Amino acid sequence: MKIETLKKIILETLEEVYEMTPEDEAELKRRGLEGEDDWWLRRQVGLQPDDEVEQDIQNLRDYQAKVQGSPEGQAMIRAFQSANGVTIAHGLGYVSYAESELGGSGDETRKSMANWVRKYGKLNKNQLSTVAWIGSPADIPSGYPSFSNHEAITGGTGFLLKGYPVLVSGRSVSSQTLSSLPATLIQHQAQSGIAKRGDVETPIYSLQEMAEGQPFPNWAGEVLLDNWELVGCYITTDVLLTARREGRLSQLFEDVGRTRLQCHIFSESAHMGTMDEFKKRIGKRSKRRR
C-alpha cells in the first residue's frame, strides 16, 4: 500500500465520530464516570461525548501532521512499518485498567496465541495498543520492568509486529480497550476498523526522542498501531518454567508452533533467545546423555 493511500485512510479513520446512544449514556451513569476528571476513563471504555471525541481526533491530527512533516518523523514511520530499527510488541497477558477496574469483559482468546492469530490475525484494520523499543528484540532495555506498560511483556505472552504508528508516546495514553467497547461502537466502525485514540501528553516525534527517553530511554510506553502485520511471537521465562513445572511444555510448544511465527523468550531483564535455539540446546543435551 502506498504511503499516500495509507495516510488518507488514517485521516479518514481519525475523523469518524461515534454518537452515544441513550443506552450508552445510561451505562456511563451506572459506572459513575460522569465527572469532569473522568474523561480518560470514558475514553478507555468508549463512552465519550462528541466534544471529547472531536478533541481526541484533533490532537491526533496535529500529532500526525508534525510527524509526517519532518524527515525525522518520516524515518520513524518507516522504522515502525518495516520493524527495522524498532521492535513492537502487543501483549496478550496484559490486563488493562478498563478490564481490571472498570468492569470490562476481557477476552478468553488471549489464553492461546494460536487462537488469537486465528481470530484476530487478519483484522489489521483494527488498531492495537503496543509498546516498542529501539533496536531488535535482543535490545530490550534491561530496566524495562519499571517502565510504562511493561506488563505487555511481563504479562507472559504476545506478538511482535510492524505497522503504521498513529501515536507514539513515552507513557500509556489511556486508549480504548477493544474488549470493553460498546457493541454499537464496534458496529459503527466495522467497515473502517476500530480506531483508538489517546492522550498526547508525552508524544514522541522521532527515533532520537525515543532513544533519549520521553520519559524512559529507548522505550515507548504505548504505540497505537494501524495496518499491522505479525512478524513474531514471544513468551516469558515465567511462562516457560510454569509450563515445565505443570507438565504442559508440549502443549505450550504446540500452541507456539501453530502460530507459524518465530518465538522469542524474555526474562524480566533481557532477551534470552528464541524457542528454536532452546530446542536445539535441549536436543544436544539429550544426545550427550545417550
ChimeraX commands (.cxc) that place a marker at each C-alpha (Angstrom):
marker #1 position 0.00,0.00,0.00 radius 0.5
marker #1 position 1.39,3.40,-0.98 radius 0.5
marker #1 position 2.20,5.77,1.90 radius 0.5
marker #1 position -0.13,8.44,0.45 radius 0.5
marker #1 position -3.04,5.98,0.38 radius 0.5
marker #1 position -2.32,4.86,3.92 radius 0.5
marker #1 position -2.15,8.44,5.19 radius 0.5
marker #1 position -5.56,9.11,3.62 radius 0.5
marker #1 position -7.04,6.05,5.34 radius 0.5
marker #1 position -5.55,7.11,8.68 radius 0.5
marker #1 position -7.06,10.59,8.41 radius 0.5
marker #1 position -10.46,9.24,7.38 radius 0.5
marker #1 position -10.43,6.85,10.34 radius 0.5
marker #1 position -9.49,9.62,12.76 radius 0.5
marker #1 position -12.41,11.73,11.53 radius 0.5
marker #1 position -15.05,9.18,12.50 radius 0.5
marker #1 position -17.19,10.41,15.39 radius 0.5
marker #1 position -19.48,7.99,17.15 radius 0.5
marker #1 position -22.64,9.38,18.75 radius 0.5
marker #1 position -23.53,7.72,22.03 radius 0.5
marker #1 position -26.91,6.01,22.27 radius 0.5
marker #1 position -29.31,6.51,25.22 radius 0.5
marker #1 position -28.18,3.07,26.39 radius 0.5
marker #1 position -24.55,4.22,26.33 radius 0.5
marker #1 position -25.43,7.30,28.37 radius 0.5
marker #1 position -27.25,5.15,30.92 radius 0.5
marker #1 position -24.20,2.85,31.14 radius 0.5
marker #1 position -21.94,5.86,31.67 radius 0.5
marker #1 position -24.12,6.97,34.57 radius 0.5
marker #1 position -24.26,3.46,36.00 radius 0.5
marker #1 position -20.48,3.30,36.06 radius 0.5
marker #1 position -20.22,6.69,37.74 radius 0.5
marker #1 position -17.98,8.14,35.03 radius 0.5
marker #1 position -19.74,11.47,34.51 radius 0.5
marker #1 position -17.26,13.60,36.47 radius 0.5
marker #1 position -15.09,16.28,34.87 radius 0.5
marker #1 position -11.91,14.36,35.76 radius 0.5
marker #1 position -13.19,11.05,34.38 radius 0.5
marker #1 position -12.51,11.94,30.74 radius 0.5
marker #1 position -9.67,9.42,30.41 radius 0.5
marker #1 position -11.81,6.65,31.87 radius 0.5
marker #1 position -14.66,7.46,29.47 radius 0.5
marker #1 position -12.22,7.08,26.59 radius 0.5
marker #1 position -10.98,3.69,27.78 radius 0.5
marker #1 position -14.48,2.21,27.78 radius 0.5
marker #1 position -15.60,4.04,24.61 radius 0.5
marker #1 position -18.30,6.14,26.28 radius 0.5
marker #1 position -17.29,9.66,25.24 radius 0.5
marker #1 position -19.46,12.65,24.34 radius 0.5
marker #1 position -18.89,14.20,20.92 radius 0.5
marker #1 position -16.74,17.09,22.15 radius 0.5
marker #1 position -14.24,14.75,23.81 radius 0.5
marker #1 position -14.07,12.53,20.72 radius 0.5
marker #1 position -13.53,15.55,18.47 radius 0.5
marker #1 position -10.76,16.88,20.73 radius 0.5
marker #1 position -9.02,13.50,20.68 radius 0.5
marker #1 position -9.26,13.42,16.89 radius 0.5
marker #1 position -7.82,16.93,16.56 radius 0.5
marker #1 position -4.94,16.05,18.87 radius 0.5
marker #1 position -4.08,13.04,16.73 radius 0.5
marker #1 position -4.38,15.04,13.51 radius 0.5
marker #1 position -1.94,17.62,14.93 radius 0.5
marker #1 position 0.42,14.85,16.03 radius 0.5
marker #1 position 0.33,13.17,12.61 radius 0.5
marker #1 position 0.89,16.47,10.82 radius 0.5
marker #1 position 4.05,17.07,12.84 radius 0.5
marker #1 position 5.38,13.51,12.40 radius 0.5
marker #1 position 4.63,13.37,8.68 radius 0.5
marker #1 position 6.02,16.87,8.18 radius 0.5
marker #1 position 9.60,16.22,9.29 radius 0.5
marker #1 position 12.37,13.96,7.93 radius 0.5
marker #1 position 12.90,12.57,11.44 radius 0.5
marker #1 position 9.21,11.76,11.80 radius 0.5
marker #1 position 9.09,10.10,8.40 radius 0.5
marker #1 position 12.12,8.00,9.33 radius 0.5
marker #1 position 10.30,6.87,12.49 radius 0.5
marker #1 position 7.24,5.91,10.43 radius 0.5
marker #1 position 9.41,3.84,8.08 radius 0.5
marker #1 position 11.08,2.10,11.02 radius 0.5
marker #1 position 7.73,1.07,12.50 radius 0.5
marker #1 position 6.34,-0.03,9.15 radius 0.5
marker #1 position 9.34,-2.28,8.49 radius 0.5
marker #1 position 10.19,-3.27,12.10 radius 0.5
marker #1 position 13.72,-2.26,11.15 radius 0.5
marker #1 position 15.34,-0.30,13.97 radius 0.5
marker #1 position 12.46,-0.80,16.40 radius 0.5
marker #1 position 10.71,-3.76,18.00 radius 0.5
marker #1 position 6.95,-3.50,18.53 radius 0.5
marker #1 position 5.12,-5.80,20.96 radius 0.5
marker #1 position 1.44,-6.45,21.71 radius 0.5
marker #1 position 0.94,-8.35,24.97 radius 0.5
marker #1 position -1.80,-10.94,25.42 radius 0.5
marker #1 position -1.30,-11.28,29.16 radius 0.5
marker #1 position -1.63,-7.56,29.85 radius 0.5
marker #1 position -4.85,-6.66,31.68 radius 0.5
marker #1 position -5.90,-3.07,31.03 radius 0.5
marker #1 position -7.33,-0.69,33.58 radius 0.5
marker #1 position -10.64,-0.83,31.75 radius 0.5
marker #1 position -10.79,-4.58,32.34 radius 0.5
marker #1 position -9.40,-4.74,35.88 radius 0.5
marker #1 position -11.09,-1.69,37.40 radius 0.5
marker #1 position -13.91,-0.61,35.09 radius 0.5
marker #1 position -15.74,-3.89,34.61 radius 0.5
marker #1 position -14.53,-4.71,31.10 radius 0.5
marker #1 position -15.25,-8.17,29.79 radius 0.5
marker #1 position -11.73,-9.25,28.81 radius 0.5
marker #1 position -11.06,-11.79,26.09 radius 0.5
marker #1 position -10.61,-15.52,26.66 radius 0.5
marker #1 position -8.91,-15.82,23.25 radius 0.5
marker #1 position -5.76,-14.29,24.73 radius 0.5
marker #1 position -5.03,-17.52,26.63 radius 0.5
marker #1 position -3.85,-19.15,23.39 radius 0.5
marker #1 position -1.55,-17.49,20.88 radius 0.5
marker #1 position -2.73,-19.76,18.08 radius 0.5
marker #1 position -6.39,-18.99,18.81 radius 0.5
marker #1 position -5.63,-15.25,18.86 radius 0.5
marker #1 position -3.96,-15.50,15.45 radius 0.5
marker #1 position -6.93,-17.42,14.07 radius 0.5
marker #1 position -9.47,-14.90,15.44 radius 0.5
marker #1 position -7.64,-11.59,15.05 radius 0.5
marker #1 position -4.58,-12.15,12.86 radius 0.5
marker #1 position -6.26,-10.77,9.73 radius 0.5
marker #1 position -8.05,-7.86,11.43 radius 0.5
marker #1 position -5.17,-5.46,10.89 radius 0.5
marker #1 position -7.53,-2.55,10.20 radius 0.5
marker #1 position -8.35,-2.60,13.94 radius 0.5
marker #1 position -5.72,-0.54,15.73 radius 0.5
marker #1 position -3.73,-2.19,18.53 radius 0.5
marker #1 position -2.08,-0.83,21.65 radius 0.5
marker #1 position 1.56,-1.84,21.70 radius 0.5
marker #1 position 4.86,-1.00,23.36 radius 0.5
marker #1 position 8.11,-0.52,21.45 radius 0.5
marker #1 position 11.82,-0.21,21.96 radius 0.5
marker #1 position 14.81,0.85,19.89 radius 0.5
marker #1 position 16.64,-1.98,18.10 radius 0.5
marker #1 position 15.98,-5.70,17.77 radius 0.5
marker #1 position 14.18,-7.98,20.26 radius 0.5
marker #1 position 17.60,-8.63,21.84 radius 0.5
marker #1 position 17.91,-4.90,22.59 radius 0.5
marker #1 position 15.02,-4.73,25.08 radius 0.5
marker #1 position 16.12,-2.29,27.83 radius 0.5
marker #1 position 17.36,-4.13,30.92 radius 0.5
marker #1 position 15.31,-1.89,33.20 radius 0.5
marker #1 position 12.06,-2.24,31.27 radius 0.5
marker #1 position 10.03,-3.80,34.16 radius 0.5
marker #1 position 9.99,-0.32,35.74 radius 0.5
marker #1 position 8.81,1.34,32.50 radius 0.5
marker #1 position 5.27,2.33,31.50 radius 0.5
marker #1 position 3.13,-0.61,30.32 radius 0.5
marker #1 position 5.94,-3.12,30.90 radius 0.5
marker #1 position 3.17,-5.65,31.60 radius 0.5
marker #1 position 2.83,-6.03,27.84 radius 0.5
marker #1 position 5.97,-8.19,28.12 radius 0.5
marker #1 position 5.95,-9.42,31.72 radius 0.5
marker #1 position 2.29,-10.46,31.30 radius 0.5
marker #1 position 3.61,-13.65,29.73 radius 0.5
marker #1 position 2.82,-13.93,26.00 radius 0.5
marker #1 position 2.30,-11.76,22.97 radius 0.5
marker #1 position 3.24,-10.86,19.43 radius 0.5
marker #1 position 5.87,-8.80,17.63 radius 0.5
marker #1 position 4.55,-6.66,14.80 radius 0.5
marker #1 position 5.18,-3.99,12.22 radius 0.5
marker #1 position 2.71,-1.31,11.18 radius 0.5
marker #1 position 1.80,2.34,10.93 radius 0.5
marker #1 position 2.35,4.37,14.15 radius 0.5
marker #1 position -0.77,6.50,14.68 radius 0.5
marker #1 position 0.61,7.74,18.01 radius 0.5
marker #1 position 3.94,7.06,19.73 radius 0.5
marker #1 position 4.09,8.03,23.40 radius 0.5
marker #1 position 6.53,7.71,26.26 radius 0.5
marker #1 position 3.77,6.67,28.66 radius 0.5
marker #1 position 0.37,4.99,28.48 radius 0.5
marker #1 position -2.14,7.09,26.52 radius 0.5
marker #1 position -5.27,5.62,28.19 radius 0.5
marker #1 position -6.60,4.44,24.85 radius 0.5
marker #1 position -9.75,2.41,24.29 radius 0.5
marker #1 position -9.69,-1.22,25.38 radius 0.5
marker #1 position -11.24,-3.08,22.43 radius 0.5
marker #1 position -12.74,-5.88,24.53 radius 0.5
marker #1 position -14.51,-3.29,26.72 radius 0.5
marker #1 position -16.12,-1.16,24.00 radius 0.5
marker #1 position -19.91,-0.92,23.48 radius 0.5
marker #1 position -21.19,-3.26,20.78 radius 0.5
marker #1 position -22.78,-0.31,18.97 radius 0.5
marker #1 position -19.41,1.45,18.71 radius 0.5
marker #1 position -17.80,-1.69,17.30 radius 0.5
marker #1 position -20.58,-1.95,14.71 radius 0.5
marker #1 position -20.19,1.75,13.86 radius 0.5
marker #1 position -16.53,1.22,12.92 radius 0.5
marker #1 position -16.86,-2.26,11.43 radius 0.5
marker #1 position -16.02,-1.19,7.87 radius 0.5
marker #1 position -13.11,1.14,8.53 radius 0.5
marker #1 position -11.73,-0.74,11.51 radius 0.5
marker #1 position -11.85,0.21,15.16 radius 0.5
marker #1 position -9.84,3.38,15.74 radius 0.5
marker #1 position -8.05,4.01,19.03 radius 0.5
marker #1 position -7.32,7.43,20.43 radius 0.5
marker #1 position -5.27,8.58,23.38 radius 0.5
marker #1 position -3.57,11.30,25.36 radius 0.5
marker #1 position -0.92,13.34,23.60 radius 0.5
marker #1 position 0.87,14.29,26.81 radius 0.5
marker #1 position 4.23,12.54,26.26 radius 0.5
marker #1 position 4.43,12.41,22.44 radius 0.5
marker #1 position 7.47,11.03,20.64 radius 0.5
marker #1 position 8.15,12.53,17.22 radius 0.5
marker #1 position 11.37,10.77,16.22 radius 0.5
marker #1 position 13.58,7.77,16.96 radius 0.5
marker #1 position 16.10,10.15,18.51 radius 0.5
marker #1 position 13.49,11.37,21.01 radius 0.5
marker #1 position 12.59,7.77,21.73 radius 0.5
marker #1 position 16.24,6.85,22.32 radius 0.5
marker #1 position 16.82,9.81,24.62 radius 0.5
marker #1 position 13.84,8.88,26.75 radius 0.5
marker #1 position 10.43,10.55,26.89 radius 0.5
marker #1 position 10.49,9.66,29.83 radius 0.5
marker #1 position 12.05,6.17,29.51 radius 0.5
marker #1 position 15.21,5.67,27.40 radius 0.5
marker #1 position 14.80,3.59,24.22 radius 0.5
marker #1 position 11.16,2.84,25.11 radius 0.5
marker #1 position 7.67,3.89,24.02 radius 0.5
marker #1 position 5.11,3.09,26.72 radius 0.5
marker #1 position 2.27,2.98,24.21 radius 0.5
marker #1 position 2.10,2.99,20.43 radius 0.5
marker #1 position -1.25,2.95,18.64 radius 0.5
marker #1 position -0.52,0.73,15.65 radius 0.5
marker #1 position -2.59,0.54,12.47 radius 0.5
marker #1 position -2.35,-1.58,9.30 radius 0.5
marker #1 position -0.22,-4.04,11.30 radius 0.5
marker #1 position 1.30,-7.38,10.45 radius 0.5
marker #1 position 2.56,-10.13,12.76 radius 0.5
marker #1 position 6.31,-10.80,12.49 radius 0.5
marker #1 position 6.91,-12.93,15.59 radius 0.5
marker #1 position 5.63,-14.00,18.98 radius 0.5
marker #1 position 7.09,-14.23,22.48 radius 0.5
marker #1 position 6.77,-15.86,25.86 radius 0.5
marker #1 position 8.47,-15.13,29.17 radius 0.5
marker #1 position 10.73,-17.39,31.20 radius 0.5
marker #1 position 7.97,-17.47,33.84 radius 0.5
marker #1 position 5.54,-18.95,31.31 radius 0.5
marker #1 position 8.14,-21.48,30.18 radius 0.5
marker #1 position 9.09,-22.58,33.71 radius 0.5
marker #1 position 5.47,-22.76,34.85 radius 0.5
marker #1 position 4.58,-24.96,31.88 radius 0.5
marker #1 position 7.53,-27.21,32.70 radius 0.5
marker #1 position 6.56,-27.46,36.37 radius 0.5
marker #1 position 2.95,-28.28,35.50 radius 0.5
marker #1 position 3.82,-30.76,32.76 radius 0.5
marker #1 position 2.43,-28.58,29.95 radius 0.5
marker #1 position 5.57,-27.97,27.88 radius 0.5
marker #1 position 4.32,-29.99,24.93 radius 0.5
marker #1 position 1.04,-28.03,24.89 radius 0.5
marker #1 position 2.96,-24.75,25.03 radius 0.5
marker #1 position 5.26,-25.79,22.19 radius 0.5
marker #1 position 2.26,-26.90,20.15 radius 0.5
marker #1 position 0.45,-23.59,20.71 radius 0.5
marker #1 position 3.52,-21.63,19.65 radius 0.5
marker #1 position 4.09,-23.90,16.64 radius 0.5
marker #1 position 0.57,-23.36,15.38 radius 0.5
marker #1 position 1.24,-19.61,15.03 radius 0.5
marker #1 position 4.00,-20.39,12.49 radius 0.5
marker #1 position 5.93,-17.43,13.90 radius 0.5
marker #1 position 9.43,-17.25,15.33 radius 0.5
marker #1 position 9.06,-17.23,19.11 radius 0.5
marker #1 position 11.30,-15.13,21.36 radius 0.5
marker #1 position 11.82,-15.65,25.08 radius 0.5
marker #1 position 12.13,-12.70,27.50 radius 0.5
marker #1 position 13.08,-12.61,31.17 radius 0.5
marker #1 position 12.47,-9.62,33.43 radius 0.5
marker #1 position 15.81,-8.16,32.41 radius 0.5
marker #1 position 16.78,-9.45,28.99 radius 0.5
marker #1 position 16.06,-11.24,25.75 radius 0.5
marker #1 position 17.03,-14.87,26.34 radius 0.5
marker #1 position 16.96,-16.08,22.74 radius 0.5
marker #1 position 14.43,-17.83,20.53 radius 0.5
marker #1 position 12.50,-21.00,21.24 radius 0.5
marker #1 position 14.21,-22.72,18.30 radius 0.5
marker #1 position 17.58,-22.00,19.91 radius 0.5
marker #1 position 16.41,-23.51,23.19 radius 0.5
marker #1 position 15.02,-26.58,21.44 radius 0.5
marker #1 position 18.42,-27.11,19.76 radius 0.5
marker #1 position 20.12,-26.93,23.16 radius 0.5
marker #1 position 17.67,-29.46,24.57 radius 0.5
marker #1 position 18.37,-31.75,21.63 radius 0.5
marker #1 position 22.14,-31.54,22.10 radius 0.5
marker #1 position 21.83,-32.28,25.83 radius 0.5
marker #1 position 19.64,-35.30,25.09 radius 0.5
marker #1 position 22.24,-36.69,22.66 radius 0.5
marker #1 position 25.04,-36.29,25.22 radius 0.5
marker #1 position 23.00,-38.21,27.83 radius 0.5
marker #1 position 22.70,-41.16,25.45 radius 0.5
marker link #1:1,2 radius 0.2
marker link #1:2,3 radius 0.2
marker link #1:3,4 radius 0.2
marker link #1:4,5 radius 0.2
marker link #1:5,6 radius 0.2
marker link #1:6,7 radius 0.2
marker link #1:7,8 radius 0.2
marker link #1:8,9 radius 0.2
marker link #1:9,10 radius 0.2
marker link #1:10,11 radius 0.2
marker link #1:11,12 radius 0.2
marker link #1:12,13 radius 0.2
marker link #1:13,14 radius 0.2
marker link #1:14,15 radius 0.2
marker link #1:15,16 radius 0.2
marker link #1:16,17 radius 0.2
marker link #1:17,18 radius 0.2
marker link #1:18,19 radius 0.2
marker link #1:19,20 radius 0.2
marker link #1:20,21 radius 0.2
marker link #1:21,22 radius 0.2
marker link #1:22,23 radius 0.2
marker link #1:23,24 radius 0.2
marker link #1:24,25 radius 0.2
marker link #1:25,26 radius 0.2
marker link #1:26,27 radius 0.2
marker link #1:27,28 radius 0.2
marker link #1:28,29 radius 0.2
marker link #1:29,30 radius 0.2
marker link #1:30,31 radius 0.2
marker link #1:31,32 radius 0.2
marker link #1:32,33 radius 0.2
marker link #1:33,34 radius 0.2
marker link #1:34,35 radius 0.2
marker link #1:35,36 radius 0.2
marker link #1:36,37 radius 0.2
marker link #1:37,38 radius 0.2
marker link #1:38,39 radius 0.2
marker link #1:39,40 radius 0.2
marker link #1:40,41 radius 0.2
marker link #1:41,42 radius 0.2
marker link #1:42,43 radius 0.2
marker link #1:43,44 radius 0.2
marker link #1:44,45 radius 0.2
marker link #1:45,46 radius 0.2
marker link #1:46,47 radius 0.2
marker link #1:47,48 radius 0.2
marker link #1:48,49 radius 0.2
marker link #1:49,50 radius 0.2
marker link #1:50,51 radius 0.2
marker link #1:51,52 radius 0.2
marker link #1:52,53 radius 0.2
marker link #1:53,54 radius 0.2
marker link #1:54,55 radius 0.2
marker link #1:55,56 radius 0.2
marker link #1:56,57 radius 0.2
marker link #1:57,58 radius 0.2
marker link #1:58,59 radius 0.2
marker link #1:59,60 radius 0.2
marker link #1:60,61 radius 0.2
marker link #1:61,62 radius 0.2
marker link #1:62,63 radius 0.2
marker link #1:63,64 radius 0.2
marker link #1:64,65 radius 0.2
marker link #1:65,66 radius 0.2
marker link #1:66,67 radius 0.2
marker link #1:67,68 radius 0.2
marker link #1:68,69 radius 0.2
marker link #1:69,70 radius 0.2
marker link #1:70,71 radius 0.2
marker link #1:71,72 radius 0.2
marker link #1:72,73 radius 0.2
marker link #1:73,74 radius 0.2
marker link #1:74,75 radius 0.2
marker link #1:75,76 radius 0.2
marker link #1:76,77 radius 0.2
marker link #1:77,78 radius 0.2
marker link #1:78,79 radius 0.2
marker link #1:79,80 radius 0.2
marker link #1:80,81 radius 0.2
marker link #1:81,82 radius 0.2
marker link #1:82,83 radius 0.2
marker link #1:83,84 radius 0.2
marker link #1:84,85 radius 0.2
marker link #1:85,86 radius 0.2
marker link #1:86,87 radius 0.2
marker link #1:87,88 radius 0.2
marker link #1:88,89 radius 0.2
marker link #1:89,90 radius 0.2
marker link #1:90,91 radius 0.2
marker link #1:91,92 radius 0.2
marker link #1:92,93 radius 0.2
marker link #1:93,94 radius 0.2
marker link #1:94,95 radius 0.2
marker link #1:95,96 radius 0.2
marker link #1:96,97 radius 0.2
marker link #1:97,98 radius 0.2
marker link #1:98,99 radius 0.2
marker link #1:99,100 radius 0.2
marker link #1:100,101 radius 0.2
marker link #1:101,102 radius 0.2
marker link #1:102,103 radius 0.2
marker link #1:103,104 radius 0.2
marker link #1:104,105 radius 0.2
marker link #1:105,106 radius 0.2
marker link #1:106,107 radius 0.2
marker link #1:107,108 radius 0.2
marker link #1:108,109 radius 0.2
marker link #1:109,110 radius 0.2
marker link #1:110,111 radius 0.2
marker link #1:111,112 radius 0.2
marker link #1:112,113 radius 0.2
marker link #1:113,114 radius 0.2
marker link #1:114,115 radius 0.2
marker link #1:115,116 radius 0.2
marker link #1:116,117 radius 0.2
marker link #1:117,118 radius 0.2
marker link #1:118,119 radius 0.2
marker link #1:119,120 radius 0.2
marker link #1:120,121 radius 0.2
marker link #1:121,122 radius 0.2
marker link #1:122,123 radius 0.2
marker link #1:123,124 radius 0.2
marker link #1:124,125 radius 0.2
marker link #1:125,126 radius 0.2
marker link #1:126,127 radius 0.2
marker link #1:127,128 radius 0.2
marker link #1:128,129 radius 0.2
marker link #1:129,130 radius 0.2
marker link #1:130,131 radius 0.2
marker link #1:131,132 radius 0.2
marker link #1:132,133 radius 0.2
marker link #1:133,134 radius 0.2
marker link #1:134,135 radius 0.2
marker link #1:135,136 radius 0.2
marker link #1:136,137 radius 0.2
marker link #1:137,138 radius 0.2
marker link #1:138,139 radius 0.2
marker link #1:139,140 radius 0.2
marker link #1:140,141 radius 0.2
marker link #1:141,142 radius 0.2
marker link #1:142,143 radius 0.2
marker link #1:143,144 radius 0.2
marker link #1:144,145 radius 0.2
marker link #1:145,146 radius 0.2
marker link #1:146,147 radius 0.2
marker link #1:147,148 radius 0.2
marker link #1:148,149 radius 0.2
marker link #1:149,150 radius 0.2
marker link #1:150,151 radius 0.2
marker link #1:151,152 radius 0.2
marker link #1:152,153 radius 0.2
marker link #1:153,154 radius 0.2
marker link #1:154,155 radius 0.2
marker link #1:155,156 radius 0.2
marker link #1:156,157 radius 0.2
marker link #1:157,158 radius 0.2
marker link #1:158,159 radius 0.2
marker link #1:159,160 radius 0.2
marker link #1:160,161 radius 0.2
marker link #1:161,162 radius 0.2
marker link #1:162,163 radius 0.2
marker link #1:163,164 radius 0.2
marker link #1:164,165 radius 0.2
marker link #1:165,166 radius 0.2
marker link #1:166,167 radius 0.2
marker link #1:167,168 radius 0.2
marker link #1:168,169 radius 0.2
marker link #1:169,170 radius 0.2
marker link #1:170,171 radius 0.2
marker link #1:171,172 radius 0.2
marker link #1:172,173 radius 0.2
marker link #1:173,174 radius 0.2
marker link #1:174,175 radius 0.2
marker link #1:175,176 radius 0.2
marker link #1:176,177 radius 0.2
marker link #1:177,178 radius 0.2
marker link #1:178,179 radius 0.2
marker link #1:179,180 radius 0.2
marker link #1:180,181 radius 0.2
marker link #1:181,182 radius 0.2
marker link #1:182,183 radius 0.2
marker link #1:183,184 radius 0.2
marker link #1:184,185 radius 0.2
marker link #1:185,186 radius 0.2
marker link #1:186,187 radius 0.2
marker link #1:187,188 radius 0.2
marker link #1:188,189 radius 0.2
marker link #1:189,190 radius 0.2
marker link #1:190,191 radius 0.2
marker link #1:191,192 radius 0.2
marker link #1:192,193 radius 0.2
marker link #1:193,194 radius 0.2
marker link #1:194,195 radius 0.2
marker link #1:195,196 radius 0.2
marker link #1:196,197 radius 0.2
marker link #1:197,198 radius 0.2
marker link #1:198,199 radius 0.2
marker link #1:199,200 radius 0.2
marker link #1:200,201 radius 0.2
marker link #1:201,202 radius 0.2
marker link #1:202,203 radius 0.2
marker link #1:203,204 radius 0.2
marker link #1:204,205 radius 0.2
marker link #1:205,206 radius 0.2
marker link #1:206,207 radius 0.2
marker link #1:207,208 radius 0.2
marker link #1:208,209 radius 0.2
marker link #1:209,210 radius 0.2
marker link #1:210,211 radius 0.2
marker link #1:211,212 radius 0.2
marker link #1:212,213 radius 0.2
marker link #1:213,214 radius 0.2
marker link #1:214,215 radius 0.2
marker link #1:215,216 radius 0.2
marker link #1:216,217 radius 0.2
marker link #1:217,218 radius 0.2
marker link #1:218,219 radius 0.2
marker link #1:219,220 radius 0.2
marker link #1:220,221 radius 0.2
marker link #1:221,222 radius 0.2
marker link #1:222,223 radius 0.2
marker link #1:223,224 radius 0.2
marker link #1:224,225 radius 0.2
marker link #1:225,226 radius 0.2
marker link #1:226,227 radius 0.2
marker link #1:227,228 radius 0.2
marker link #1:228,229 radius 0.2
marker link #1:229,230 radius 0.2
marker link #1:230,231 radius 0.2
marker link #1:231,232 radius 0.2
marker link #1:232,233 radius 0.2
marker link #1:233,234 radius 0.2
marker link #1:234,235 radius 0.2
marker link #1:235,236 radius 0.2
marker link #1:236,237 radius 0.2
marker link #1:237,238 radius 0.2
marker link #1:238,239 radius 0.2
marker link #1:239,240 radius 0.2
marker link #1:240,241 radius 0.2
marker link #1:241,242 radius 0.2
marker link #1:242,243 radius 0.2
marker link #1:243,244 radius 0.2
marker link #1:244,245 radius 0.2
marker link #1:245,246 radius 0.2
marker link #1:246,247 radius 0.2
marker link #1:247,248 radius 0.2
marker link #1:248,249 radius 0.2
marker link #1:249,250 radius 0.2
marker link #1:250,251 radius 0.2
marker link #1:251,252 radius 0.2
marker link #1:252,253 radius 0.2
marker link #1:253,254 radius 0.2
marker link #1:254,255 radius 0.2
marker link #1:255,256 radius 0.2
marker link #1:256,257 radius 0.2
marker link #1:257,258 radius 0.2
marker link #1:258,259 radius 0.2
marker link #1:259,260 radius 0.2
marker link #1:260,261 radius 0.2
marker link #1:261,262 radius 0.2
marker link #1:262,263 radius 0.2
marker link #1:263,264 radius 0.2
marker link #1:264,265 radius 0.2
marker link #1:265,266 radius 0.2
marker link #1:266,267 radius 0.2
marker link #1:267,268 radius 0.2
marker link #1:268,269 radius 0.2
marker link #1:269,270 radius 0.2
marker link #1:270,271 radius 0.2
marker link #1:271,272 radius 0.2
marker link #1:272,273 radius 0.2
marker link #1:273,274 radius 0.2
marker link #1:274,275 radius 0.2
marker link #1:275,276 radius 0.2
marker link #1:276,277 radius 0.2
marker link #1:277,278 radius 0.2
marker link #1:278,279 radius 0.2
marker link #1:279,280 radius 0.2
marker link #1:280,281 radius 0.2
marker link #1:281,282 radius 0.2
marker link #1:282,283 radius 0.2
marker link #1:283,284 radius 0.2
marker link #1:284,285 radius 0.2
marker link #1:285,286 radius 0.2
marker link #1:286,287 radius 0.2
marker link #1:287,288 radius 0.2
marker link #1:288,289 radius 0.2
marker link #1:289,290 radius 0.2
view
